[in-house]
């Protein structure tokens, strides 16, 4: 099944797992751009975004696993240059019918969740919108800080120094100290003042 709408219709299941393939150009990825807004990343405009999934329906639980591929653009938080993050990761989703969950657990005041339970999402109706799950999977693959890759560290440092100026870099380096050693630095500064 090939689609650009990133939806799963439960009526497509005929007792066998189904293969899903989604592909969308940049102009159809507003939902991904909006979901990534807070991260500083955005879909790159020169490659399509692709998701290939295998879906299996077991009673009312849907299991999806597959690959997400694409490219994201971002501005390095250090040197301020435009960079690119290649996305190629495996994803896995477990979706449980909200009605089934409420039937099983709805009357309990407290339930104990396992680590696997935390990865379960819920669906209602016969058509499942996969876009929020895909955004979540992409966000989880992103580096914690939008920085240049390690192999570009030297050019990133040079661009940073050019951007902020040599005096600022020297001041930062002079003041950079492990906070656990800060009291010793104060002692040294006091002894320097006495001389």
C-alpha positions in Angstrom: 0.0 0.0 0.0 1.4 3.4 -1.0 0.1 6.6 0.4 1.0 10.2 1.1 -1.6 10.8 3.8 0.2 8.9 6.6 -2.9 7.2 7.8 -3.7 3.5 8.5 -7.2 2.2 7.8 -8.0 -0.8 10.0 -10.4 -2.1 7.4 -7.4 -2.8 5.2 -6.4 -5.7 7.5 -7.6 -9.1 6.2 -6.0 -11.3 8.8 -2.5 -10.8 7.5 0.2 -8.1 8.2 0.2 -5.3 5.7 3.1 -3.3 4.3 2.7 0.5 4.3 4.9 2.9 2.3 4.5 6.7 2.8 6.4 9.3 0.9 5.9 13.1 0.9 7.7 16.0 -0.7 8.5 19.1 1.5 5.3 21.0 0.4 3.2 18.2 2.1 5.1 18.1 5.4 3.7 21.1 7.2 2.6 18.7 10.0 6.2 17.5 10.5 7.6 21.1 10.4 5.1 22.2 13.0 5.9 19.1 15.2 9.6 19.9 15.1 9.2 23.7 15.6 10.4 23.6 19.3 13.5 21.6 18.4 15.0 24.0 15.8 14.9 21.3 13.1 12.8 21.4 10.0 12.4 19.1 7.0 15.0 19.6 4.3 13.5 20.8 1.1 15.6 18.7 -1.3 14.6 15.2 -0.4 11.3 13.5 0.2 10.4 12.2 3.6 9.8 8.4 3.6 8.2 6.0 6.1 8.1 2.2 5.4 6.1 0.2 8.0 4.9 -3.3 8.5 1.6 -3.3 10.4 -0.1 -6.2 12.2 -3.5 -6.2 13.9 -3.8 -8.5 16.9 -7.4 -8.3 18.2 -7.6 -4.6 18.8 -3.9 -3.9 19.1 -1.9 -2.6 16.2 1.9 -3.2 16.0 3.9 -1.2 13.6 7.6 -1.4 12.9 9.8 -0.1 10.1 12.1 2.7 8.9 11.9 6.5 8.7 14.2 8.2 6.2 14.7 11.8 5.3 16.8 14.9 6.0 16.4 17.7 8.4 17.9 21.2 8.3 19.0 23.2 11.4 21.2 26.0 12.5 24.1 25.0 14.6 23.7 26.5 18.1 27.4 27.4 18.3 28.6 28.6 14.9 25.1 29.6 13.5 25.7 27.9 10.2 23.0 26.0 8.4 23.6 22.2 8.8 21.9 19.0 7.8 20.9 15.9 9.8 20.3 12.7 7.9 17.5 10.7 9.4 17.5 6.9 8.9 16.1 5.1 11.9 14.0 2.2 12.8 10.7 2.8 14.6 8.3 0.7 16.5 4.8 1.7 17.6 2.1 -0.2 19.6 -1.4 1.2 19.4 -4.2 0.0 21.6 -7.9 0.7 21.1 -8.9 3.2 23.7 -12.2 1.3 24.2 -10.2 -1.9 24.9 -7.9 -0.2 27.3 -10.9 1.4 29.2 -12.6 -2.0 29.3 -9.5 -3.7 30.8 -8.3 -0.9 33.1 -10.9 1.8 33.3 -12.5 0.8 36.6 -9.2 0.6 38.5 -8.1 3.6 40.6 -4.4 2.7 40.1 -2.6 0.5 37.7 1.1 -0.5 37.6 2.8 0.3 34.3 5.8 -1.6 33.0 8.4 0.0 30.8 6.7 -1.6 27.7 3.4 0.0 28.7 4.9 3.5 28.4 5.4 2.9 24.6 1.7 2.3 24.0 -0.4 4.9 22.2 -4.1 4.8 21.8 -6.4 5.1 18.8 -10.1 5.7 18.3 -12.1 4.9 15.2 -11.1 2.9 12.1 -8.6 5.3 10.6 -5.4 6.0 12.6 -3.4 9.2 11.9 0.2 8.1 12.1 1.6 11.6 11.9 1.9 12.3 15.7 3.7 9.0 16.2 6.1 9.8 13.4 6.9 13.2 14.8 7.5 11.7 18.2 9.8 9.1 16.6 11.8 11.7 14.7 12.1 14.0 17.8 13.5 11.0 19.8 16.2 10.5 17.1 17.5 14.1 17.2 20.6 15.0 19.1 20.0 16.8 22.4 21.8 19.9 21.1 21.7 21.3 17.6 25.4 21.4 16.9 27.7 20.6 14.0 28.7 17.0 13.7 31.9 16.0 15.6 33.9 15.7 12.3 33.2 19.4 11.7 34.2 20.6 15.2 37.3 22.5 14.1 35.5 24.5 11.4 32.6 25.0 13.9 35.0 26.4 16.5 36.6 28.7 13.9 33.2 30.0 12.7 32.1 30.5 16.4 35.3 32.5 17.2 34.8 34.6 14.0 31.1 35.2 15.0 31.7 36.3 18.7 35.2 37.7 18.5 38.5 36.7 19.9 38.1 38.7 23.2 34.8 36.9 24.0 36.4 33.5 23.4 39.4 34.4 25.5 37.1 35.6 28.3 35.1 32.5 28.2 38.2 30.3 28.3 39.7 32.3 31.2 36.4 32.0 33.1 35.7 28.3 32.3 36.3 26.2 35.4 34.7 23.2 36.9 32.4 24.6 39.5 33.8 22.1 42.0 37.1 24.0 41.8 35.6 27.5 42.0 36.5 28.1 45.7 40.2 27.3 45.0 40.1 29.8 42.2 38.7 32.4 44.6 41.6 31.7 47.0 44.1 32.1 44.1 42.5 35.4 43.1 42.7 36.7 46.7 46.3 35.8 47.0 47.1 37.5 43.7 45.4 40.7 45.0 47.6 40.7 48.1 50.8 40.7 46.1 
